[in-house]
Amino acid sequence: MELLVSNAEIESLLVWPKGKASVYIERGILGAPFQTLKCGRLFKLSSIFEIAKQKN
């Protein structure tokens, strides 16, 4: 089962300031969300770690 994370969880995991995940999403850096709900966008945790790994 794939773990899904929200903007706030991405920021917490990667120690980013509040709002940075939203900026990266709008710029297309984090790619398309796996699913969009009323509460927000959800991303696969493995995808986020892969993107973070490529950036560093």
PDB file with one MODEL, atoms N, CA, C and O in Angstrom:
MODEL        1
ATOM      1  N   MET A   1       0.843  -1.171   0.000  1.00  0.00           N
ATOM      2  CA  MET A   1       0.000   0.000   0.000  1.00  0.00           C
ATOM      3  C   MET A   1       0.898   1.247   0.000  1.00  0.00           C
ATOM      4  O   MET A   1       1.816   1.360   0.812  1.00  0.00           O
ATOM      5  N   GLU A   2       0.630   2.140  -0.884  1.00  0.00           N
ATOM      6  CA  GLU A   2       1.423   3.371  -1.042  1.00  0.00           C
ATOM      7  C   GLU A   2       0.984   4.419  -0.017  1.00  0.00           C
ATOM      8  O   GLU A   2      -0.209   4.684   0.133  1.00  0.00           O
ATOM      9  N   LEU A   3       1.943   5.006   0.680  1.00  0.00           N
ATOM     10  CA  LEU A   3       1.633   6.077   1.620  1.00  0.00           C
ATOM     11  C   LEU A   3       1.463   7.387   0.867  1.00  0.00           C
ATOM     12  O   LEU A   3       2.236   7.693  -0.041  1.00  0.00           O
ATOM     13  N   LEU A   4       0.449   8.159   1.244  1.00  0.00           N
ATOM     14  CA  LEU A   4       0.177   9.451   0.625  1.00  0.00           C
ATOM     15  C   LEU A   4       0.440  10.558   1.631  1.00  0.00           C
ATOM     16  O   LEU A   4       0.185  10.400   2.825  1.00  0.00           O
ATOM     17  N   VAL A   5       0.955  11.689   1.135  1.00  0.00           N
ATOM     18  CA  VAL A   5       1.272  12.811   2.009  1.00  0.00           C
ATOM     19  C   VAL A   5       0.700  14.112   1.439  1.00  0.00           C
ATOM     20  O   VAL A   5       0.558  14.274   0.227  1.00  0.00           O
ATOM     21  N   SER A   6       0.382  15.018   2.339  1.00  0.00           N
ATOM     22  CA  SER A   6      -0.149  16.340   1.970  1.00  0.00           C
ATOM     23  C   SER A   6       0.988  17.352   1.903  1.00  0.00           C
ATOM     24  O   SER A   6       2.138  17.029   2.201  1.00  0.00           O
ATOM     25  N   ASN A   7       0.658  18.574   1.512  1.00  0.00           N
ATOM     26  CA  ASN A   7       1.647  19.657   1.477  1.00  0.00           C
ATOM     27  C   ASN A   7       2.327  19.821   2.842  1.00  0.00           C
ATOM     28  O   ASN A   7       3.553  19.886   2.926  1.00  0.00           O
ATOM     29  N   ALA A   8       1.528  19.886   3.898  1.00  0.00           N
ATOM     30  CA  ALA A   8       2.074  20.096   5.242  1.00  0.00           C
ATOM     31  C   ALA A   8       3.012  18.965   5.645  1.00  0.00           C
ATOM     32  O   ALA A   8       4.043  19.202   6.274  1.00  0.00           O
ATOM     33  N   GLU A   9       2.657  17.745   5.285  1.00  0.00           N
ATOM     34  CA  GLU A   9       3.510  16.604   5.627  1.00  0.00           C
ATOM     35  C   GLU A   9       4.807  16.618   4.821  1.00  0.00           C
ATOM     36  O   GLU A   9       5.864  16.257   5.338  1.00  0.00           O
ATOM     37  N   ILE A  10       4.731  17.029   3.568  1.00  0.00           N
ATOM     38  CA  ILE A  10       5.933  17.154   2.740  1.00  0.00           C
ATOM     39  C   ILE A  10       6.876  18.171   3.373  1.00  0.00           C
ATOM     40  O   ILE A  10       8.074  17.918   3.505  1.00  0.00           O
ATOM     41  N   GLU A  11       6.337  19.312   3.759  1.00  0.00           N
ATOM     42  CA  GLU A  11       7.153  20.364   4.373  1.00  0.00           C
ATOM     43  C   GLU A  11       7.784  19.892   5.677  1.00  0.00           C
ATOM     44  O   GLU A  11       8.938  20.211   5.964  1.00  0.00           O
ATOM     45  N   SER A  12       7.042  19.145   6.452  1.00  0.00           N
ATOM     46  CA  SER A  12       7.555  18.628   7.719  1.00  0.00           C
ATOM     47  C   SER A  12       8.664  17.599   7.486  1.00  0.00           C
ATOM     48  O   SER A  12       9.705  17.649   8.141  1.00  0.00           O
ATOM     49  N   LEU A  13       8.446  16.684   6.570  1.00  0.00           N
ATOM     50  CA  LEU A  13       9.432  15.631   6.286  1.00  0.00           C
ATOM     51  C   LEU A  13      10.733  16.181   5.717  1.00  0.00           C
ATOM     52  O   LEU A  13      11.815  15.698   6.051  1.00  0.00           O
ATOM     53  N   LEU A  14      10.628  17.192   4.858  1.00  0.00           N
ATOM     54  CA  LEU A  14      11.811  17.727   4.188  1.00  0.00           C
ATOM     55  C   LEU A  14      12.352  18.986   4.875  1.00  0.00           C
ATOM     56  O   LEU A  14      13.275  19.629   4.377  1.00  0.00           O
ATOM     57  N   VAL A  15      11.759  19.326   6.029  1.00  0.00           N
ATOM     58  CA  VAL A  15      12.154  20.488   6.826  1.00  0.00           C
ATOM     59  C   VAL A  15      12.162  21.755   5.965  1.00  0.00           C
ATOM     60  O   VAL A  15      13.145  22.495   5.922  1.00  0.00           O
ATOM     61  N   TRP A  16      11.049  21.977   5.288  1.00  0.00           N
ATOM     62  CA  TRP A  16      10.849  23.162   4.455  1.00  0.00           C
ATOM     63  C   TRP A  16       9.988  24.161   5.213  1.00  0.00           C
ATOM     64  O   TRP A  16       9.178  23.765   6.051  1.00  0.00           O
ATOM     65  N   PRO A  17      10.153  25.459   4.930  1.00  0.00           N
ATOM     66  CA  PRO A  17       9.261  26.456   5.538  1.00  0.00           C
ATOM     67  C   PRO A  17       7.832  26.296   5.009  1.00  0.00           C
ATOM     68  O   PRO A  17       7.610  25.766   3.921  1.00  0.00           O
ATOM     69  N   LYS A  18       6.889  26.760   5.795  1.00  0.00           N
ATOM     70  CA  LYS A  18       5.479  26.674   5.412  1.00  0.00           C
ATOM     71  C   LYS A  18       5.260  27.387   4.076  1.00  0.00           C
ATOM     72  O   LYS A  18       5.700  28.522   3.893  1.00  0.00           O
ATOM     73  N   GLY A  19       4.589  26.725   3.160  1.00  0.00           N
ATOM     74  CA  GLY A  19       4.272  27.298   1.858  1.00  0.00           C
ATOM     75  C   GLY A  19       5.208  26.874   0.734  1.00  0.00           C
ATOM     76  O   GLY A  19       4.877  27.050  -0.438  1.00  0.00           O
ATOM     77  N   LYS A  20       6.367  26.320   1.068  1.00  0.00           N
ATOM     78  CA  LYS A  20       7.334  25.955   0.033  1.00  0.00           C
ATOM     79  C   LYS A  20       6.809  24.825  -0.854  1.00  0.00           C
ATOM     80  O   LYS A  20       7.041  24.837  -2.063  1.00  0.00           O
ATOM     81  N   ALA A  21       6.111  23.856  -0.274  1.00  0.00           N
ATOM     82  CA  ALA A  21       5.563  22.758  -1.073  1.00  0.00           C
ATOM     83  C   ALA A  21       4.565  23.288  -2.094  1.00  0.00           C
ATOM     84  O   ALA A  21       4.549  22.834  -3.238  1.00  0.00           O
ATOM     85  N   SER A  22       3.740  24.237  -1.696  1.00  0.00           N
ATOM     86  CA  SER A  22       2.763  24.816  -2.620  1.00  0.00           C
ATOM     87  C   SER A  22       3.448  25.512  -3.789  1.00  0.00           C
ATOM     88  O   SER A  22       3.012  25.391  -4.934  1.00  0.00           O
ATOM     89  N   VAL A  23       4.517  26.236  -3.497  1.00  0.00           N
ATOM     90  CA  VAL A  23       5.270  26.921  -4.555  1.00  0.00           C
ATOM     91  C   VAL A  23       5.865  25.896  -5.514  1.00  0.00           C
ATOM     92  O   VAL A  23       5.784  26.065  -6.731  1.00  0.00           O
ATOM     93  N   TYR A  24       6.458  24.842  -4.979  1.00  0.00           N
ATOM     94  CA  TYR A  24       7.057  23.803  -5.817  1.00  0.00           C
ATOM     95  C   TYR A  24       6.001  23.081  -6.659  1.00  0.00           C
ATOM     96  O   TYR A  24       6.265  22.699  -7.799  1.00  0.00           O
ATOM     97  N   ILE A  25       4.818  22.899  -6.097  1.00  0.00           N
ATOM     98  CA  ILE A  25       3.726  22.250  -6.841  1.00  0.00           C
ATOM     99  C   ILE A  25       3.301  23.146  -8.000  1.00  0.00           C
ATOM    100  O   ILE A  25       3.146  22.678  -9.128  1.00  0.00           O
ATOM    101  N   GLU A  26       3.113  24.433  -7.719  1.00  0.00           N
ATOM    102  CA  GLU A  26       2.693  25.370  -8.765  1.00  0.00           C
ATOM    103  C   GLU A  26       3.732  25.498  -9.880  1.00  0.00           C
ATOM    104  O   GLU A  26       3.374  25.720 -11.037  1.00  0.00           O
ATOM    105  N   ARG A  27       5.001  25.360  -9.544  1.00  0.00           N
ATOM    106  CA  ARG A  27       6.082  25.438 -10.541  1.00  0.00           C
ATOM    107  C   ARG A  27       6.297  24.118 -11.280  1.00  0.00           C
ATOM    108  O   ARG A  27       7.094  24.048 -12.215  1.00  0.00           O
ATOM    109  N   GLY A  28       5.585  23.073 -10.859  1.00  0.00           N
ATOM    110  CA  GLY A  28       5.700  21.779 -11.520  1.00  0.00           C
ATOM    111  C   GLY A  28       6.874  20.946 -11.052  1.00  0.00           C
ATOM    112  O   GLY A  28       7.172  19.911 -11.649  1.00  0.00           O
ATOM    113  N   ILE A  29       7.547  21.373  -9.999  1.00  0.00           N
ATOM    114  CA  ILE A  29       8.721  20.654  -9.510  1.00  0.00           C
ATOM    115  C   ILE A  29       8.335  19.339  -8.833  1.00  0.00           C
ATOM    116  O   ILE A  29       9.058  18.350  -8.955  1.00  0.00           O
ATOM    117  N   LEU A  30       7.218  19.316  -8.129  1.00  0.00           N
ATOM    118  CA  LEU A  30       6.793  18.099  -7.436  1.00  0.00           C
ATOM    119  C   LEU A  30       5.907  17.208  -8.292  1.00  0.00           C
ATOM    120  O   LEU A  30       5.476  16.148  -7.840  1.00  0.00           O
ATOM    121  N   GLY A  31       5.638  17.613  -9.493  1.00  0.00           N
ATOM    122  CA  GLY A  31       4.805  16.808 -10.378  1.00  0.00           C
ATOM    123  C   GLY A  31       3.333  16.888 -10.026  1.00  0.00           C
ATOM    124  O   GLY A  31       2.918  17.669  -9.170  1.00  0.00           O
ATOM    125  N   ALA A  32       2.570  16.076 -10.694  1.00  0.00           N
ATOM    126  CA  ALA A  32       1.121  16.067 -10.481  1.00  0.00           C
ATOM    127  C   ALA A  32       0.779  15.277  -9.218  1.00  0.00           C
ATOM    128  O   ALA A  32       1.422  14.273  -8.914  1.00  0.00           O
ATOM    129  N   PRO A  33      -0.227  15.731  -8.494  1.00  0.00           N
ATOM    130  CA  PRO A  33      -0.642  14.971  -7.312  1.00  0.00           C
ATOM    131  C   PRO A  33      -1.225  13.620  -7.708  1.00  0.00           C
ATOM    132  O   PRO A  33      -1.794  13.466  -8.789  1.00  0.00           O
ATOM    133  N   PHE A  34      -1.073  12.652  -6.822  1.00  0.00           N
ATOM    134  CA  PHE A  34      -1.653  11.329  -7.044  1.00  0.00           C
ATOM    135  C   PHE A  34      -3.167  11.420  -6.987  1.00  0.00           C
ATOM    136  O   PHE A  34      -3.873  10.755  -7.745  1.00  0.00           O
ATOM    137  N   GLN A  35      -3.658  12.260  -6.070  1.00  0.00           N
ATOM    138  CA  GLN A  35      -5.100  12.429  -5.899  1.00  0.00           C
ATOM    139  C   GLN A  35      -5.372  13.814  -5.325  1.00  0.00           C
ATOM    140  O   GLN A  35      -4.592  14.326  -4.522  1.00  0.00           O
ATOM    141  N   THR A  36      -6.476  14.413  -5.739  1.00  0.00           N
ATOM    142  CA  THR A  36      -6.884  15.707  -5.199  1.00  0.00           C
ATOM    143  C   THR A  36      -8.229  15.530  -4.503  1.00  0.00           C
ATOM    144  O   THR A  36      -9.199  15.060  -5.097  1.00  0.00           O
ATOM    145  N   LEU A  37      -8.262  15.914  -3.245  1.00  0.00           N
ATOM    146  CA  LEU A  37      -9.472  15.828  -2.441  1.00  0.00           C
ATOM    147  C   LEU A  37      -9.899  17.236  -2.047  1.00  0.00           C
ATOM    148  O   LEU A  37      -9.186  18.204  -2.314  1.00  0.00           O
ATOM    149  N   LYS A  38     -11.063  17.349  -1.411  1.00  0.00           N
ATOM    150  CA  LYS A  38     -11.514  18.652  -0.941  1.00  0.00           C
ATOM    151  C   LYS A  38     -10.513  19.265   0.033  1.00  0.00           C
ATOM    152  O   LYS A  38     -10.350  20.484   0.080  1.00  0.00           O
ATOM    153  N   CYS A  39      -9.845  18.414   0.807  1.00  0.00           N
ATOM    154  CA  CYS A  39      -8.899  18.908   1.813  1.00  0.00           C
ATOM    155  C   CYS A  39      -7.542  19.272   1.215  1.00  0.00           C
ATOM    156  O   CYS A  39      -6.719  19.885   1.895  1.00  0.00           O
ATOM    157  N   GLY A  40      -7.294  18.913  -0.035  1.00  0.00           N
ATOM    158  CA  GLY A  40      -6.032  19.269  -0.667  1.00  0.00           C
ATOM    159  C   GLY A  40      -5.482  18.170  -1.563  1.00  0.00           C
ATOM    160  O   GLY A  40      -6.141  17.168  -1.841  1.00  0.00           O
ATOM    161  N   ARG A  41      -4.250  18.395  -2.002  1.00  0.00           N
ATOM    162  CA  ARG A  41      -3.588  17.469  -2.912  1.00  0.00           C
ATOM    163  C   ARG A  41      -2.764  16.458  -2.129  1.00  0.00           C
ATOM    164  O   ARG A  41      -2.152  16.780  -1.111  1.00  0.00           O
ATOM    165  N   LEU A  42      -2.763  15.229  -2.630  1.00  0.00           N
ATOM    166  CA  LEU A  42      -2.000  14.160  -2.000  1.00  0.00           C
ATOM    167  C   LEU A  42      -0.984  13.613  -2.997  1.00  0.00           C
ATOM    168  O   LEU A  42      -1.276  13.430  -4.178  1.00  0.00           O
ATOM    169  N   PHE A  43       0.216  13.360  -2.484  1.00  0.00           N
ATOM    170  CA  PHE A  43       1.309  12.856  -3.296  1.00  0.00           C
ATOM    171  C   PHE A  43       1.808  11.540  -2.724  1.00  0.00           C
ATOM    172  O   PHE A  43       1.714  11.300  -1.520  1.00  0.00           O
ATOM    173  N   LYS A  44       2.336  10.693  -3.591  1.00  0.00           N
ATOM    174  CA  LYS A  44       2.949   9.451  -3.123  1.00  0.00           C
ATOM    175  C   LYS A  44       4.243   9.803  -2.398  1.00  0.00           C
ATOM    176  O   LYS A  44       5.068  10.561  -2.907  1.00  0.00           O
ATOM    177  N   LEU A  45       4.406   9.250  -1.218  1.00  0.00           N
ATOM    178  CA  LEU A  45       5.594   9.513  -0.423  1.00  0.00           C
ATOM    179  C   LEU A  45       6.853   9.102  -1.178  1.00  0.00           C
ATOM    180  O   LEU A  45       7.856   9.816  -1.148  1.00  0.00           O
ATOM    181  N   SER A  46       6.807   7.968  -1.846  1.00  0.00           N
ATOM    182  CA  SER A  46       7.979   7.497  -2.593  1.00  0.00           C
ATOM    183  C   SER A  46       8.363   8.475  -3.703  1.00  0.00           C
ATOM    184  O   SER A  46       9.550   8.660  -3.975  1.00  0.00           O
ATOM    185  N   SER A  47       7.390   9.093  -4.339  1.00  0.00           N
ATOM    186  CA  SER A  47       7.661  10.078  -5.389  1.00  0.00           C
ATOM    187  C   SER A  47       8.331  11.320  -4.814  1.00  0.00           C
ATOM    188  O   SER A  47       9.252  11.870  -5.418  1.00  0.00           O
ATOM    189  N   ILE A  48       7.873  11.757  -3.657  1.00  0.00           N
ATOM    190  CA  ILE A  48       8.442  12.941  -3.017  1.00  0.00           C
ATOM    191  C   ILE A  48       9.890  12.677  -2.628  1.00  0.00           C
ATOM    192  O   ILE A  48      10.750  13.532  -2.834  1.00  0.00           O
ATOM    193  N   PHE A  49      10.168  11.506  -2.068  1.00  0.00           N
ATOM    194  CA  PHE A  49      11.544  11.173  -1.691  1.00  0.00           C
ATOM    195  C   PHE A  49      12.437  11.066  -2.917  1.00  0.00           C
ATOM    196  O   PHE A  49      13.604  11.455  -2.866  1.00  0.00           O
ATOM    197  N   GLU A  50      11.909  10.547  -4.012  1.00  0.00           N
ATOM    198  CA  GLU A  50      12.690  10.432  -5.246  1.00  0.00           C
ATOM    199  C   GLU A  50      13.038  11.823  -5.793  1.00  0.00           C
ATOM    200  O   GLU A  50      14.167  12.060  -6.223  1.00  0.00           O
ATOM    201  N   ILE A  51      12.078  12.722  -5.772  1.00  0.00           N
ATOM    202  CA  ILE A  51      12.318  14.096  -6.242  1.00  0.00           C
ATOM    203  C   ILE A  51      13.339  14.795  -5.352  1.00  0.00           C
ATOM    204  O   ILE A  51      14.234  15.483  -5.842  1.00  0.00           O
ATOM    205  N   ALA A  52      13.196  14.611  -4.020  1.00  0.00           N
ATOM    206  CA  ALA A  52      14.138  15.220  -3.075  1.00  0.00           C
ATOM    207  C   ALA A  52      15.540  14.675  -3.291  1.00  0.00           C
ATOM    208  O   ALA A  52      16.518  15.416  -3.198  1.00  0.00           O
ATOM    209  N   LYS A  53      15.640  13.398  -3.576  1.00  0.00           N
ATOM    210  CA  LYS A  53      16.933  12.754  -3.816  1.00  0.00           C
ATOM    211  C   LYS A  53      17.594  13.336  -5.081  1.00  0.00           C
ATOM    212  O   LYS A  53      18.803  13.563  -5.101  1.00  0.00           O
ATOM    213  N   GLN A  54      16.814  13.569  -6.108  1.00  0.00           N
ATOM    214  CA  GLN A  54      17.333  14.138  -7.363  1.00  0.00           C
ATOM    215  C   GLN A  54      17.773  15.582  -7.168  1.00  0.00           C
ATOM    216  O   GLN A  54      18.735  16.019  -7.800  1.00  0.00           O
ATOM    217  N   LYS A  55      17.091  16.332  -6.307  1.00  0.00           N
ATOM    218  CA  LYS A  55      17.404  17.741  -6.082  1.00  0.00           C
ATOM    219  C   LYS A  55      18.699  17.911  -5.292  1.00  0.00           C
ATOM    220  O   LYS A  55      19.374  18.930  -5.435  1.00  0.00           O
ATOM    221  N   ASN A  56      19.053  16.940  -4.470  1.00  0.00           N
ATOM    222  CA  ASN A  56      20.250  17.062  -3.625  1.00  0.00           C
ATOM    223  C   ASN A  56      21.394  16.366  -4.213  1.00  0.00           C
ATOM    224  O   ASN A  56      22.481  16.366  -3.635  1.00  0.00           O
TER     225      ASN A  56
ENDMDL
END
